[in-house]
Amino acid sequence: MPDSLYTLVSYLFNALTLVVIGRALLSWFDPGMRSSVGRVLYDITEPMLAPIRRLLPGMGGIDFSPIILIILLQFLQQFILRQLA
């Protein structure tokens, strides 16, 4: 059972990381997130990205919040997986 929980947590964090990367890449082509895929990615990631954006100072139009979120997700994943091991 612990192995399956370990694997599930790992997959969830990896999927969330891919969703954040997907949103960042899609924002170059669909900045308003008007497509259905863009809307889903926005709805999943915005609750996590908005607080980070509020904490970061303005960077001249460059949004570093996805990078910060990915780093935080990786730290959190490693912490949780160590607790499960």
Secondary structure as the mmCIF struct_conf table of DSSP 4:
data_model
#
loop_
_struct_conf.conf_type_id
_struct_conf.id
_struct_conf.beg_label_comp_id
_struct_conf.beg_label_asym_id
_struct_conf.beg_label_seq_id
_struct_conf.end_label_comp_id
_struct_conf.end_label_asym_id
_struct_conf.end_label_seq_id
HELX_RH_AL_P HELX_RH_AL_P1 PRO A 2 PHE A 29
TURN_TY1_P TURN_TY1_P1 PRO A 31 GLY A 32
BEND BEND1 SER A 35 SER A 35
HELX_RH_AL_P HELX_RH_AL_P2 SER A 36 LEU A 55
BEND BEND2 LEU A 56 LEU A 56
HELX_LH_PP_P HELX_LH_PP_P1 PRO A 57 GLY A 58
TURN_TY1_P TURN_TY1_P2 GLY A 60 GLY A 61
HELX_RH_AL_P HELX_RH_AL_P3 SER A 65 LEU A 84
#
